Amino acid sequence: MPTPLDQLRAIVGPHGWSDDPGELEPFLTERRGVVRGATALMLAPKTVAEVSRIVAVCARERIGIVPQGGNTGLCGGAIPDETGTQILLRMGRLNAVRRVDADNFSMTVEAGCILADVQSAARQAGLHFPLSLSPEGSCQIGGNLSTNAGGINVLRYGTARQQVLGLEVVLADGTVWDGLRTLRKDTAGYDMKQLFLGSEGTLGIITAATLALHPDPGPITTAVVALDSAVAAVTLLARMRTDLSDRIEAFELISDRCLRFVHRHIPGTSPPFDNAYPWYVLLDAAVGDGADFVEASIAAAIEDGIAADAILAKNAAEAAKLWRQRHSISEAQRHEGASLKHDVAVPIAAMREFLERAGKLVEEFLPGARRVTFGHVGDGNLHYNVSQPEGAEPAAFTAQGRALTQAIYDLVRELGGTISAEHGIGVIKKADLAKYRDEVEIGLMRSVKKALDPLGILNPGKVI
């Protein structure tokens, strides 16, 4: 009689599985190498029917399943544990664009579609899919939805959750829920799709999604604005939103240290200004041919002392160079040694207090450590990262840094914020979630998990 692993291999066929250690290695650690796991078998299904059959076998045999998209997450949510008893389910072969409905401003795509390909399919239909992340050339839409990814356009369009009209999900017993609706208004019972969005594969495996599309925003004006303080970015945003209404697509705060790291380690990059400034904002505005409106708004901010200087990109190539620097920050920071990542959000009004107090915490807990701060001002999400002091021993820095992380999370909670704004919980923040959310909320999460995955086979050990 075939073993359970043999049955799983048979479902996907000879080209849909691997147990070769060399082939498995890249998929058993997250990007920073903080979380590492093991597996006896990696499966790459090509259809939702195959996913359904895989889950049914695993449910019968009590085998844990870890879904993985592009493996670009930073919390270990797509990595199996170290026991080697969990199956790794790679979703990349499930990558068809099933339908683009321009009249309905919607498209249906499978979970393994690369985010950049989803954007491209929308453009080919003359429409716009706004979700945009630094790793959009490798991350997959299923992972984006499973973590409720944010990215640079949340200010205008909302997070990944707001882009979804319907889902197709394989449940914990192998049943397929076809919820691929295209409606904007539907009050018939519970909105079931919301349970799976942001659940990191712990409640069901997303295999396809119907996404909301938007009109093409037309020509985009890109500008980089120099600031003397981070708090000035909040004032600048308020001013420009008043001037330009909802036409600001992205508004990114970047510290000078971020850019110095980028210029040091990323070939082909250079400072945007002759002089260095403590902070910068990189923004996109969808004003069509009205770049003069953007220039006038920024000029008024400079005249009023809100901003210090500014440059508007003359063309798409210049804009791409500016955005390349923003998207290269994480890669550049890797070259500076060990780092602590804090993907937090606070109310916009509390950003000044957070930055001031968090800076003092860094000096108190880790003297000499270097703050690498950037993020999305419009939604209060900051990537408050801390790199080791130059010449420090990475392991010792990481060990000492846990106390700083807890202090920063305590501050975030005090200010009414969250310890995870867009990267999810995974395994790295699981204990923190239990600490920083109240017992009632954690109890509700556990009840939902027990109801939808009573055997605990879906992404075991993640989130709760």
N, C-alpha and C positions, 0 to 999 in steps of 0.2 A: 504494500500500500504506500502511495507517495507520502512523503513527509509534508508538514505544512509549508515549509520553505519550497519544496518541489512544486506544490500546488500553486504557490504565489508566482514562481518562475513561469509556470505553464500559462498563467493568465496573461502575462505581458509578452510572451514569446522570447525567442533567443536574443533579440536586440533590445529588449526592454528591461534588462536587469544586469547587475554586476555584484560580484563578491570579491573582486580583485582589490587587495589593499592599496595598491598604487592608484587605481582609479577612484577609490573611495576617499582617499585622503583629503582632497580639496573641499569635500562636502561635509567634513566632520569637525570643522572648526569655524567659528565666526571670524569676521574680518580682522579683528584685533588679536586673535589668538587667545582671548581670555577664557573662552569656553571651548572645551574639546570633548568629543564623544566617540562612540564606537557603534558599529552595526554589523550584523552578519550578512545583510542583504540590502541593496539599494534597488528600488523598483522605479521605472519610468513609464507609467501608463500613457496610452495614446488616446483613450476615449473615456468618457464618463462611465460607460459600462464596465470598463476594466477597473476603474477606481472603485465602483460599487462592489464588484466581485472580490477585490482585494480586501476591502473593509469587512465584508461578510466573513471571509476566511479568518481574518484577524480577530473578529468578534467571537467566532466559534472557538478559536484556539487561545484566546486571551493574550494576544500579541499587541504590544503598543505600536502605534503608527505615528511617525513624525513627518508632517508635510513640509516641503521645502520648495521655495520659489527660486529667486536669484541669489539667495543667501547673502544679502547685503545688510541684514539687520545687525544691531549692535548689542542686543540683550540676550543672545543665545536661544531665542525662541524657536529656531529652526534646526537645532542641533540635537541628535539623540543623546541619551545619557551614556555613562561610561560602561554600563553592564554588557553592551553588545546584544541585548535581547530585543531591542526595538528596531522596527523596520523603517528605513528612510524612504520617503515617497517623494521623488523629484517630479515636479509638475511641468517641466519645460516642454515636453512633447505634446502637451494639451494646449496648443497654441493657435488655434484657428480663429479668424475674425468671422463669426458666423453670419452677421448681418449688420449693415449700416443703413439706417432709415433716416434719410435727410429730412423728409417731411415731418417726421416725429421728433427730430433732434435727439436721436438715440442710436446706440450701437450695442450689439451683443458680441462679447469676446470671451474666449476661454481663459482659464486662470493662468496658463503658462505664457501668455502673450507678454513680450517685453513692453514696458511702459512707453518707450520711444516709438515702438511700432503702433501702439494704440493711438498715440498722438498723430502719427503719420497717416493712419487710416482715416482719422477724422478730417485732417487737412485735405486729403484727396477728395473728400465729399464737400469741401468748401466750408467745413465747420471746425470747431475748436474743442479739444479736450484739455482742460486746464491743469490737471494734476501734473506737477513738475518737481522732480527731485534731483539731487546731485548724481545719484547712480542710475538715472533713467535709461541709460543705454544697456543696463544689465538686470535691473530689478524687474520683477514680474507683477502683473496687475493683481493676481491672486494674493500675493504677499502684501502688496500695498493695501488691499482691502482688509486683509486679515489683521493688519496692524493699525488700520485707520490712519494711514500716512498723511502727513501734512504738506510739507514742501513750501515753495516760495509764493504760491498764489492763493494761500488761504484767506488773505485779507479780502479779496474780492469774491472768491468762489467757495470758500469753505474747505474742509478736510475731505479725504477720500469718501467718507461716509455720505457727504452731501452730493456726491456725484453718482450715486447708485439708485437705479429705479427697481431693479430686481436681481435675484440671485438663483443660481442652481447649486445645490449643496448635497453632498453625500453624507448621510447621517451615520451615527455610530453603529447601526446594525447593517449598514450597506444600502438602506433605502435611499432613493434619490428624491429630493424635494425639488420640483420644478417651479420655482417662483420667479421666472424670467418675465415679469410683467413690465410694461412700458408706460404705466400710468403715472401722472403727476399727483393725482388725488385719488386716494383709496382709503376709506375709513372702515372697511369690512373686517373687523376683528383686530387682533394684535398685528403689529408690523413686524413679522417674524424675521425679516432680513436683518433688522438691527441687532438681533442677538448674535449673528455670525460676524458682522462687521466689527473689527477690533478685538475679536475673541482669540486670535492667534492660533486657529485650528484646534482649539480645545473643545469646541461644541459641535463642529461639523467641518467638512472639507469643502471649501468653495471650489467648484469646477468651472463655473462660468458666471458672467455678470452682464446685465444690461445697464449701460452707462448713459447718463445724461450728457448731451453735447450742447454747445453754445454757439452763437453766431461768431464768425471770424472777427476778432477785435480789430483787424486791420493793422496798419503800420503802428509800430511800438516805438515810443521815444524812451531811450535809456540814458540815465544820468548818474554820475557819482558825485556826491556832495560831501565836502569836508566839514567836520564839526569839531568844536573844542570840548564837547562833553557828550556822553552817551544819552543823557537826559534830553539834550537838545533835539535828538531824533524824534522823541515823542511830540515835542512842540512843533517840529517841522512837519511831521505826519498830519497833525491836526490842521495845520495851516493849509497844506496841500490838498487834503481831503475837502476842505471848505472850498478851495479854489477849483478843484478838478472833479468834485463829486466822487462817484464810484469808479472812476476811470484809472485809478492806480491799481495796477496788477500785482506788483511786488514791491516790497520796501524792506530792504535787508540792512541790518546794522552790522558793521564789521570793525573790529578794533585794529589799531595800527600794527600790533604784534601779529595778528593773523596775516596781514599782507606782507610783513617782513619775512615770516616763515615761507609764504608762497614764493616770494621773489628769490629766496635763498635756495629753494629746493625744486621748483617747477620751472623747467626750461621755457624760454619764450615769454616770460611774464616780466613786467616792469611797473614801477610806481606810476599811478595816474597823475600825480602832481610833482612839481619840482621840489616843493617843500613837504615834509611829513606833518600829518595832523594826528591827534590822538584817536579820532574816530571818523568813520565814513558811513554814509548811507548809499547803497546801490539800489536804484529804483527803475521800474518800468511803468510807463503810463500809456494807456491805449487812447490816444487823442487823435488818431488818424493823421491828417496833415497839419494838425494844430500844435506842432512842437513849440511854437511861440508861447502858447499858454503855459507850458511846463517851464520854459525859460523865464517867463515873467514871474511866475510863482516863486521860483528859486531865487531870482534876483531880489524880490521883495524880502525874502527871508534873510538874505545876506545883508541887505540894507538895514534890517531891523536887528541885526546881531544874532540871529538864530543860527545861521550857518556862516562858515568862513570862506568857502570857495566852492566852485562847481565846474564840472565838465559835462557837456552833452555829447553823446556819441554821434558822429557825423553820418554813420551808415551801419548796416547790419554787421559788418566785419568788426568794426570798433566795439559795437555792443557785445558781440560774442567774446571778444578779448576780455572785456570787463567782467562778464559773467563767468568766464573760465577761471578767473582768480577767485571768485566767490566759491565756485564748485570745487576748487582744489584745496581748500583750507584743511579739510580732514586728512587728505593725503600728505600735505606738507607737514602737518603736525606729527605724523607717524615718524618722520625722520628726526624728530627732536627728542626721542626717547619715550619712556612710559608717560601715560597721561590718565587723568581722571575725567570721565565724561558725565556731564550733568545736563540731561535733556529735560529742562524744567520750564514751567510757565507760571507767571504771576499776573495779576490784574495789571493792565497797562499803567494805571495810576500808581502802582506800587513799585514800578521798575527802578526809579531813582533810589528808593530805600533799599531794595534788594541789592543793587550793584554796590552801594556804599558799604552795607553791612557784610556782604559776601566777600568783598575785597579785604576787609579787616579779618575775617575768618581765615582766609588763605594765609595772610601774614602771621596770624597767631598759630595756626596748626602746622604750616609747612613754609617756614621762612625761605625765601629764595625761589619758591615755585613761581611759574610763569602763567599768568591768566591768559587764556585764548578764548575770547568772547565774541560770539557772533549769533545772529538769529533773526527772527521774524518780528519786527517791532509791532506790526499791526495786530498780531494775535497774542502778544505777550510771551511768545516762546523764545527762550534764550538757550543756546548751547554754551553753557558756562563750563568750559573745559579748563583743565589745569595741567600744564606740562611740568615734568620734573625739572629741578634746578640743573643747570648745565654741569655735566660731570658727575651727577648723582648716580647711585646704584639703583637701577629700575625696580628690582624686586622689593627693596627696602622702601622706596618711595611709594609703591603701590600698597604695601602693607600699612604704612603710616597714613596713607590717604583715606582709609576707610572712616576714620574719625572725622575728617574734614567733610566727607560726603554726608555723613549723618548730620553734621552741624548745618550744612547747606540745606538738606532736606527739612530739618526742623524749622529753619528760617522760611523756606518756601511754604510750609504748612501754616506758619504763623501769619504770613501775608495773604493767605487764602488761595495759594497756588496748587500746582500738582507736580509730582515727582517724575511724571512721564507725559510729555506733550505730544510726541509723534513717533517714538521708537518702540513703544510697547513695554511689556513687563518681562516676558521670557522667563529665564531662570535667574538672571542677575538681579532683578528688582522684585522677585517674588516675596522675599521676607519684608522688604520695604513696603510693598503694597499692603500687607497684613498690618503693618505698624501705622501707616498713615491714612488708611481708610477705616471708618468706624466698624464696630462689630456687626451692626445691622446690615450694612452694605456688603461686607464680606460674607455674611450669612446668606444674603440673597444670591450672591455669585455662586456660592457652594450649592445652593438649592437648584439653580439653573443647570450647573454642571452635572449634578446627580441625576436630574430629570432627563437630560439629553444624552449623557454618556455614563450610564449607570455602572459600566464595567471599567471605566477609566482608561480606555485604550487610545483615546484621541490626544495626541501630544502630551503624554503623561509628564507630570512634574512641572508644567509650565503655568504661569499666571497665578493659580491658587493651589 
